[in-house]
Amino acid sequence: MVTIALTSARCSPGVTTLTVGIGLLLDEIDGPASVIEADPFGGVLGHRFGIGGDKDMLTYAAEIRKKFEPEVLFKHTKGLGRLHCLLAPVDPVASERALDMSAAILAEELPRYQMHAVVDCGRMSGRSASLPFLAAADHAFVVTRPSLDEIQASLFAVREVAKLRSAEPGLILIGDGPYSAGEITRSLGLQVFGVVADDQRTSKALTGGQFSARKLRRSMLIQSITSIAEELASTITEETGDRLPVGRAESDLEEADRVGVLNHG
């Protein structure tokens, strides 16, 4: 199983949407999978999908400070379709506090679970409380739009993440212009791992909007995210040692079968 950490250099290039998409498709291709909302600026998934409540990363952090047990994680997750989702508190102060208390432990423990994990690390900062996830993940990516200003800002994020790892993170592009993946690699030496279709209408299904599952699956957005998820799943190496078995989550969505790809079937 693999752990993937996603970040960006600026706000709203699509990190959260892509996190949900990759998580859902990894769960479908080779599940189970989870999404960790590790954004120090506060969580949005609870509101977007209507699954917020009294359990989140802050309650998880408080409990593991008393006594850590691997199984305790799933007492604080919500079911986003069949995904286990650890929500960040909406309040940025509470979110950063929760990460300060739990990020290092959780980043180290994720490989012990028999599940894929996709971590939304929010916007990159050299002092971000989500850095432990970027350091420990099997794959780290900077998500950006391929415009001049976004790519320039992403250079900073790539350098910051590279300080934490033995190799530079890859780029995931949202849209294929004005600069192509090939041009970015030739000009700046940055490795582009994948390109996601820039389909803002269809992407609403991954931000809590209702959408026809059949139409969503045929969309260029889902097809492009599927290609990324399949490539990530193909990087799994032979697992050694004992891992904690994990099943699929029970959905906390009232009408999960109406929310696009959240209908697994």
Number of C-alpha atoms within 10 A of each C-alpha: 24 22 23 23 28 28 35 28 22 17 12 14 19 20 25 23 19 24 25 24 26 25 30 30 24 29 24 19 14 15 22 24 30 30 28 24 29 30 27 27 20 19 26 19 24 21 13 14 21 14 18 19 12 8 17 25 29 23 16 22 22 13 17 17 10 8 8 13 9 13 12 13 19 15 13 21 22 26 20 26 24 25 29 29 29 28 28 30 30 19 14 15 12 18 24 24 18 23 25 18 18 22 21 17 16 20 19 14 12 21 20 15 19 19 25 25 30 30 29 28 28 26 22 26 18 13 8 17 24 29 23 21 29 26 20 21 22 17 21 26 25 27 30 26 26 24 16 13 9 16 21 14 14 24 15 16 23 22 13 18 23 17 12 16 15 9 11 19 26 19 29 25 27 22 19 15 13 11 15 15 21 12 13 17 13 10 8 11 10 20 16 19 16 20 23 23 19 18 14 10 9 21 21 15 22 25 19 19 15 19 19 15 19 12 12 19 14 10 15 15 23 24 15 15 23 21 16 21 22 15 14 20 19 12 12 12 9 6 10 6 5 9 13 13 11 16 14 16 19 13 18 17 18 11 12 19 18 16 22 22 25 26 16 14 8
